Amino acid sequence: MTGTDATTAIRTAMADDAGTVAMLLHDFNTEYGTPTPAVDVLTGRLRSLLSAGTTFAVLAGDPAVGTALVTLRTSVWYDGYVASLDELYVVPGRRGAGLGSRLLAAVEDEVRRRGGAVVEINVDGDGGGAPRFYRRHGYRNTETGDDVPLLYFFRELET
């Protein structure tokens, strides 16, 4: 698609939108070959998280053609919340027309509205367009004056 997608409505999702957000997140992971829980599992988790107030999602379109999922946390390093942009996804047929930029702007507006101080995101270094996208919107991969990329480590804990 060419041009802009300026008329597509962007809104903050409600708990009742959990199934829509879940389907888009499932499609995102499936598209990139990433393991994903079933849509009904994601829906249940999202319904709970979206109701709790420290997780929010933004949707583009009706029917939805894009989403962004954000988790808020406190940090000793900032006065306000630190927002983790967990996912930002636009369906393949709607990419390249500005919807991702509008979703990101909506995320930043909502983080500010909730008293947030910073937005973080982990981006795969697979040579895709995501690093360029975030750099174009003012995001940095390293600390000022440092040329070493930030790394993300994790460990899934047994329950």
Helices and strands as residue ranges (DSSP letters): E 10-12, G 15-17, H 18-31, H 39-52, E 55-60, E 66-73, E 81-90, G 92-94, H 99-113, E 116-120, H 130-136
